[in-house]
Amino acid sequence: MIEKLKIQDFDRIYNLMEMSFPSDEYRTYDEQKALLNNPAYSIYVLYNEYQEIKAFIAVWEFNKFAFIEHFAVNPEHRNGGVGAYILNEMVEMLGITVCLEVEPPETEMTSRRIGFYKRNNFFLNEYPYMQPSISRGKNAIPLFIMTSGGKVDEEIFEQIKCTLYTKVYKA
């Protein structure tokens, strides 16, 4: 069952984040932890029966859409359907369009990641998009936005981009 992060497990989530993402794609420990005080931001966790973390999804919830900022499956639980399970449960639980960022399909791994999201009812929106620096000293990254349920038109894409730039990245 998916549940909100138990605050005492934040360190384990952050460690999994460090293992799973390039350093330009997550904030410093203190900045990331401080987000837990933002009512729009939540981390949802899938624990196993021993309270070990199988996967987590960090989500920003806005009026018209939700944004999955980080999504990672613990390496020992990968390739067993855990990722598809938690992703689909979250999309259903949120009940609105869900978007997320992906790297351009320039490597086998990035192509496989996009394929995973496509198999789970996400659609690639090929509008130009640059993730602003997530934290001081981090680089901006060229990415694409994928959305649940279907592609979005350029006007909706610009609304999503504007919300992410102002609310998530403070750009």
N, C-alpha and C positions, 0 to 999 in steps of 0.2 A: 504494500500500500504506500502511496506517495503521501508525504507529510511535510509540513514546513520544517525548516532547519531547526534543530535544537542548538541553541547558541553555543553550548559547550562543544559542539562538533564543527564549529567554524574553521578551526585550525586544520582539521582533516579535509574539509572542502577546499581550503586554500592550497593545501599541498597537492590535491588532485588537479586543481586549476593550474598550478605551476608545472606539473607533469604533462598536462594535456594541451597547453596553449603556448605559442611563442610569446616572449616577454612583452612585445608591443601590444598584445591583446588582453592584458589584464592589468589592474591597478596595483599599487603597492598594498601591502597587507593592511595598513591602517586605513587607507582610502577605501579599500574593498569592504572592510568590516564596518566602516562608518555608513555605508549605503544601507545597512540593515535598519538604520533609523529613518530611512526615507519610506513613507507609506506606499509609494508606487513600486517599490522594489522588494522582491521576495526570493528566497532560495528554497526550492522544493527538493526533497531527498527521497530516494528509494533505498530503504534499509533492508537488509536480510534479517533472518530470525535471530541472528547474533548481534544485531545493531551495527553491523559493518555497512559501510556505504557502498551500494552497488552503482549508483549514478546520482547525478544532481542536475537540476536546471535552474538557472538564475533568470528571473523574469521581471520585466518592467510592465506594469499594467496601466494602460492609458484608456481614454474614453472609447476610442474607435478601434483600437488594436492592442495587441500585446507584443512585446519584443523579447525574444529569448537572447539574452546577452551571452550567457555561457551555458554549455551543455556538455557534460562529459560522463562517460561510463568508466568505472574503475577497470584498469587493464585486465584484472583477473575475471571480470564478468563480461568482457567483450565477445562479440560474435555468438551470442546465445539468445538474441531477441530482446535483451534488456533495454537497449536504446530505443527500439521501435515501440516497446511497451510504454516506457515513461513519456516519450514524445507524444504518442497518440492519446494517452491519458491526460496529459497537460492540455493539449489542444481541445479535447472534449470538455475538460474542467473549466477552461477559460471561456469557452463559448463565443469567442469573437475571432476575427482574423488574427493570426499569429505570424510574425515575421522574424527572420533571423538573417545574419550575415554569413556569407561563405566566400572563401577565396576563389578567384577565377580558376577554371578547370585546366590548369597548366601542368599539373603532375598527375601521376596515377592516383595518389592519395586524395588530392583535391577533387578529381573527377569521381572517385569512389564515394566521397562524402556527399557530393551533389546528387549522385545516384541514390544514395541512402535516403536523402530527403525527398527526392522525387518519388521513390517507392512508398513513401509515407505521406503522400498527398500534398507535397509542397511544390511550388512552381518558381522557376528562375525568372526573375525580372531583369532584363539585360540593359537597364538604364545605367549611365555612368554614376558611380557612387564611390566616395572616398570616406573611409572611417576616419574621423578626426583623431588626433592624439588622445588616447584614453587617459593619459596621466603625464605629468611633467617629465620631459626627457624621453618620452616614447614617440615613435614615429607614426604618422598617418599611414593608412594601408588601403590600397585599392581593393574593393570587395564588390560583391553583388548582394542584392537583397532577394531572399526567397520568401514567398508568402503561402500560407495554407489556403486550400480551397480553390485557388486559381491565381492567374497573373492579375496584376493591377494595372490600371491605365496610368498614364504619365502624371495626371493631376493627383491621383491618390498616392502614387509613388513620392511625389514632391511633398505631400503632407506628411507622409511617414518620415521621409528624410529630414524635414524641418523639425519634427518632434524629436527625433533621435539626436539631432545636432544640438537642440536647445535644452532638452530635459536630461538626456543621458550623458552627452559629451560636454555640455556647457560651452559649446563652441560659438 
